[in-house]
Amino acid sequence: MPVQPWSELMSAWLEPFRSCLTGPTFRHAIVLVGGALLTPGRRTVTAMLTVVGLSRAPTFTTYHRVLNRNRWSSREVARRLLTSLIGAFMPTGPVVIGLDDTLERRWGARITARGIYRDPIRSSHGHFVKASGLRWLSFMLLTPIPWAGVACGPLRYCSGRR
């Protein structure tokens, strides 16, 4: 793989995560993160490689393996990311975590984690609708944005109104 001019910058930026990945996986992850930052629209591995000029690389499938086969701990990467974000945005204040869940309707014999959940879109208070799929949980670090001029307490939802 040719050395990209931005790879040294990305390597320095992703240094806290280096020990979570093997050497080759880290080098491929640098390319994927750089592609994710530059890709407009859907951020697929193919789109990321296309935007960095590697769409015709003979090792094209190797980059797909970073996400589906290579050994690395996503929980450890998430822990380090959260620690970095708290240190950068909330070093002294209270840490407020938001939680959101979404239901991805997936079918197939190989999808073993599928369950039956309440469908939030089609259900109401008096009408319960079940849906089958994967339940994804998203955790968000809620931080005040000083330049936005929004005044809100540490444990309240900030709607943008003063």
Buried (B, 14 or more C-beta within 10 A) or exposed (E): EEEBEBBEEBBEEBEEBEEBBBEEBBBBBBBBBBBBEBBEEEBEBBBBBBBBEBEEBEEEEBBBBBEEEBEBEEEEBEEBEBEEEBEEBBEEEEEBEEEEEEBEEEEEEEEEEBEEBEBEEEEEEEEEEEBBBBBEEEEEBBBBEEEEEEEBEEEEEEEEEE
